[in-house]
Amino acid sequence: MQKLVQHIAVAYIAVLMLAKMLAMPVVYLAYVLNKEYIATSLCENKNKPAMHCNGKCHLSKQLAKASETGDAQNQKGATSMPPADYCEELKQYQISLQIPVSPSFVTYQAASFPAGYKGNVFHPPASLV
């Protein structure tokens, strides 16, 4: 049940983010699709055909409104977070660890390799020339 609630919450947040992100393109698309209607009935400069506004004044108002609501939401969220105006000095630590190796360990390790062992397995391939 808890996973279902989490999935629903994530989907809801994703839809909200998508709606906010697509607000301006949707306004512009609505302008492009209804350009003639906006130019003839909603445009403020329809009595001044020399301006060649064609409803761009209405588009600019709608875009300003869409960006204003997004800015208001951003400012609302910004005031709820405390400012981080401090820095804490990082402390430096030094660790000195000395492990004594006995000579018997070194001789045991050398004796444990088979004859013809060349050492490191990871090396570049030998040329065939």
DADA-V789527 format. One record per helix or strand of 2 or more residues. SS is the DSSP state (helix for helix, strand for strand). FROM is the first residue (numbers start at 1). LEN is the number of residues. If there is no record, write none. Layout:
SS | FROM | LEN
SS | FROM | LEN
This chain:
helix | 2 | 20
helix | 23 | 11
helix | 35 | 8
helix | 49 | 3
helix | 56 | 25
helix | 103 | 9
